[in-house]
Every structure is written in C-alpha cells, then in structure tokens.
Amino acid sequence: MPDILKSALTVFVMGGPGCGKGTQCKNVATKYGFCHVGLGQPLPQEGQCSTQRGGETRDVMLQGLLLHRGRGKEEGIITDLISNTMLSCQESWAFLTDGFPWKLKQAKELERIVGRAPDLIMFDCSMDAMVCRVWHRGQKEHRVCDCESALREGLETYDTLCEPVLTSYRQNNLLRNVDLGRSSSRRHFAQCCSVTERLQ
C-alpha cells in the first residue's frame, strides 16, 4: 500500500443511519480540504462493472449485507472499496471515512492499511430522531421504507455491531463524541469543527 495513505491524516466517522454524519462529513471536508470517503458512490459504481467483483458487489447490495451483516467476502469488498477510494484521492492530506468501519475487524484492517489507529468521531443521536429522519428521507426520495419497528431493529443491530469498535477506541483515548441531537445544524457543525481542529 502506498506510503501516501500512511502519511495522511485519517479519521473514522461513525453514527447510526439518519444521525446526520453524511451532511457533517461533507461540510467538514469542504471547510478543511479533507477527502470525504463514503460508500454512496463507489458501491453502486462497482456494482455496475461486468466483472466478478462487480457481480459480488451487486450481491452485497441486493442481500442487504452492507450495513449490518457484512462478513467474509462481503467485508473484503467493502474494505477494498474504501481503500481504493482513498488511493484515488492521493492529492488529499486527510480522509474522513463516512460510516466506516462498523466492525472491529474492519477497523483493524484499515489501521493496517494506513499504518496506525486513526481517531474516531462518533455522532450521537437519539433512536427516535434517527428513525424519524430515515422515515422522512425515504418518503422524500420515494423509496420504500420499513415500518418503525424494523427501522428500530436495524439501528439496534448497528449499535450492537459498533460497540466493540467504540469500546476499543475509547480505551485507547481515540474516541471523540459529537452530539447531533436536538440542537441546530449550525451548532452541530461548530461541534464538528471544534473536534476536527483538535485532531490536526
């Protein structure tokens, strides 16, 4: 793996679906010149390729393995997509990995790639707020949404999978929490900037 990734600043960003991490990552990346690394674009792009990896990626998407149940081959696909996206932005001096990792094995693999354990920003948000946001976002985008109970179950599964990552990083003093609850979006961004500036 090129040394460029080992010399750059990498920050893991976690938080449940609907917490607002995508918006905040975009804003922070714009202000500080970070490369915003997420799966929103590379995953569908890879899935469109007429290759074996493209077919495997389509399977990941169709089976819903991305957010909660990725394991084995699926985890390898996702980690490769993240690292390849980072390599495509070699001119960047810093990276925000939006929503990744969510499992300790993924974190350790990316630590190996970047040469150290990055700081981790965890966006905290209440279950009720995330369920509401995901529901309304689905309605706005004309997507089929699960019922409230299914959304809550998915978020609880996400919390369970993420806890070992959070525990490990907390124990190593690498965890930074940002409250994306009821305060204004301007206040949310101010908190993100404060945390980001302490990491540089």
C-alpha positions as CSV (number, residue, x, y, z in Angstrom):
1,M,0.0,0.0,0.0
2,P,1.5,3.4,-1.0
3,D,3.0,5.4,1.8
4,I,0.7,8.3,0.9
5,L,-2.0,6.7,3.0
6,K,0.3,6.3,5.9
7,S,1.4,9.9,5.9
8,A,-2.1,11.4,5.6
9,L,-4.5,12.1,8.4
10,T,-7.3,9.5,8.6
11,V,-10.4,10.0,10.7
12,F,-13.1,7.3,11.1
13,V,-16.6,8.6,11.3
14,M,-19.4,6.5,12.8
15,G,-23.0,7.0,13.7
16,G,-26.4,5.4,13.0
17,P,-28.3,5.8,9.8
18,G,-30.1,9.2,9.9
19,C,-27.8,10.7,12.5
20,G,-26.5,13.3,10.1
21,K,-23.0,12.1,9.6
22,G,-23.1,12.4,5.8
23,T,-24.0,16.0,5.9
24,Q,-21.4,16.8,8.6
25,C,-18.7,14.9,6.8
26,K,-19.4,16.8,3.6
27,N,-19.3,20.2,5.4
28,V,-16.1,19.3,7.3
29,A,-14.4,18.0,4.1
30,T,-15.3,21.2,2.3
31,K,-14.0,23.5,5.1
32,Y,-10.8,21.7,5.8
33,G,-9.9,20.1,2.5
34,F,-10.4,16.5,3.6
35,C,-11.3,13.8,1.1
36,H,-14.8,12.6,2.1
37,V,-14.7,8.8,1.7
38,G,-18.1,7.0,1.7
39,L,-19.8,4.1,0.0
40,G,-22.6,6.1,-1.5
41,Q,-20.9,6.4,-4.9
42,P,-18.2,3.7,-5.2
43,L,-20.5,0.8,-4.2
44,P,-23.1,1.3,-7.0
45,Q,-20.3,2.1,-9.5
46,E,-18.5,-1.1,-8.6
47,G,-21.8,-3.0,-8.9
48,Q,-22.3,-1.8,-12.5
49,C,-19.0,-3.3,-13.6
50,S,-19.2,-6.5,-15.7
51,T,-16.5,-8.3,-13.6
52,Q,-16.5,-10.9,-11.0
53,R,-16.0,-8.2,-8.3
54,G,-18.9,-6.2,-9.8
55,G,-21.2,-9.3,-9.5
56,E,-20.1,-9.8,-5.9
57,T,-20.8,-6.2,-5.1
58,R,-24.3,-6.4,-6.6
59,D,-24.9,-9.4,-4.4
60,V,-23.8,-7.4,-1.3
61,M,-26.3,-4.7,-2.2
62,L,-29.2,-7.0,-3.1
63,Q,-28.8,-9.1,0.0
64,G,-28.6,-6.0,2.3
65,L,-25.3,-7.1,3.7
66,L,-23.7,-3.7,3.6
67,L,-24.9,-2.0,6.8
68,H,-25.4,-4.8,9.3
69,R,-24.4,-8.3,8.2
70,G,-21.3,-7.9,6.1
71,R,-18.9,-10.8,6.7
72,G,-16.2,-12.7,5.0
73,K,-16.0,-11.9,1.3
74,E,-18.5,-9.0,1.7
75,E,-16.2,-7.3,4.3
76,G,-13.3,-7.7,1.9
77,I,-15.2,-6.0,-0.9
78,I,-16.2,-3.1,1.3
79,T,-12.7,-2.5,2.8
80,D,-11.2,-2.7,-0.7
81,L,-13.7,-0.1,-1.9
82,I,-12.8,2.3,0.9
83,S,-9.0,1.9,0.4
84,N,-9.3,2.2,-3.4
85,T,-11.4,5.4,-3.0
86,M,-8.7,6.8,-0.7
87,L,-6.0,5.9,-3.2
88,S,-7.9,7.7,-6.0
89,C,-7.6,10.9,-3.9
90,Q,-3.8,10.8,-3.3
91,E,-3.6,14.6,-3.5
92,S,-5.6,14.9,-0.3
93,W,-3.8,15.4,3.0
94,A,-6.6,13.9,5.1
95,F,-9.5,11.5,4.8
96,L,-12.9,11.1,6.5
97,T,-14.3,7.6,6.3
98,D,-18.0,8.2,6.4
99,G,-19.8,5.4,8.2
100,F,-16.9,3.0,8.2
101,P,-15.8,0.9,10.0
102,W,-18.7,-0.5,11.9
103,K,-16.9,-3.7,13.0
104,L,-13.7,-4.1,14.9
105,K,-12.2,-6.4,12.2
106,Q,-12.8,-3.7,9.6
107,A,-11.2,-1.1,11.8
108,K,-8.1,-3.3,12.3
109,E,-7.7,-3.9,8.6
110,L,-7.9,-0.2,7.8
111,E,-5.5,0.5,10.6
112,R,-3.0,-1.8,8.9
113,I,-3.5,0.0,5.6
114,V,-3.0,3.5,7.0
115,G,-0.3,2.4,9.4
116,R,-1.9,3.4,12.7
117,A,-5.1,3.6,14.6
118,P,-6.9,6.7,13.4
119,D,-9.0,8.9,15.7
120,L,-12.7,8.1,15.6
121,I,-15.6,10.6,15.7
122,M,-18.9,9.1,16.9
123,F,-22.0,11.1,16.1
124,D,-24.5,10.6,18.9
125,C,-28.2,10.9,18.2
126,S,-31.3,9.5,19.8
127,M,-33.1,6.5,18.4
128,D,-36.3,8.4,17.9
129,A,-34.6,11.2,15.9
130,M,-32.8,8.7,13.6
131,V,-36.0,6.7,13.0
132,C,-37.9,9.9,12.2
133,R,-35.1,11.1,9.8
134,V,-34.8,7.8,8.0
135,W,-38.5,7.5,7.6
136,H,-38.9,11.1,6.2
137,R,-35.9,10.8,4.0
138,G,-37.4,7.6,2.4
139,Q,-40.7,9.3,1.8
140,K,-39.0,12.4,0.3
141,E,-36.9,10.2,-2.0
142,H,-39.9,8.0,-2.9
143,R,-38.2,4.9,-1.5
144,V,-39.9,2.1,0.2
145,C,-39.4,2.4,4.0
146,D,-39.5,-0.3,6.6
147,C,-42.1,0.1,9.4
148,E,-40.9,1.8,12.5
149,S,-40.2,-1.4,14.4
150,A,-38.0,-2.7,11.6
151,L,-36.1,0.6,11.5
152,R,-35.5,0.4,15.2
153,E,-34.4,-3.2,15.0
154,G,-31.9,-2.2,12.3
155,L,-30.5,0.6,14.4
156,E,-30.2,-1.7,17.5
157,T,-28.3,-4.2,15.3
158,Y,-26.0,-1.4,14.2
159,D,-25.3,-0.3,17.8
160,T,-24.5,-3.9,18.8
161,L,-22.0,-4.3,15.9
162,C,-20.4,-1.0,16.6
163,E,-19.9,-1.3,20.3
164,P,-16.7,-3.3,20.2
165,V,-15.2,-0.7,17.9
166,L,-16.3,2.1,20.2
167,T,-15.0,0.3,23.3
168,S,-11.6,-0.3,21.8
169,Y,-11.1,3.2,20.6
170,R,-12.4,4.6,23.9
171,Q,-9.9,2.5,25.8
172,N,-7.1,3.9,23.6
173,N,-8.3,7.5,24.0
174,L,-9.1,7.8,20.3
175,L,-12.9,8.3,20.5
176,R,-14.4,11.7,20.1
177,N,-18.2,12.1,20.6
178,V,-20.3,14.8,18.9
179,D,-23.9,15.3,19.9
180,L,-26.2,15.6,16.8
181,G,-29.4,15.7,18.8
182,R,-31.9,18.5,19.1
183,S,-29.6,21.5,18.7
184,S,-29.4,23.5,15.5
185,S,-27.4,22.3,12.4
186,R,-25.1,25.3,12.9
187,R,-24.3,24.2,16.4
188,H,-23.7,20.6,15.1
189,F,-21.2,21.9,12.6
190,A,-19.5,24.1,15.2
191,Q,-19.0,20.9,17.4
192,C,-17.6,19.0,14.4
193,C,-15.2,21.9,13.6
194,S,-14.0,22.0,17.2
195,V,-13.3,18.3,17.3
196,T,-11.7,18.3,13.8
197,E,-9.3,21.1,14.7
198,R,-8.1,19.3,17.8
199,L,-7.1,16.3,15.6
200,Q,-5.0,18.2,13.1
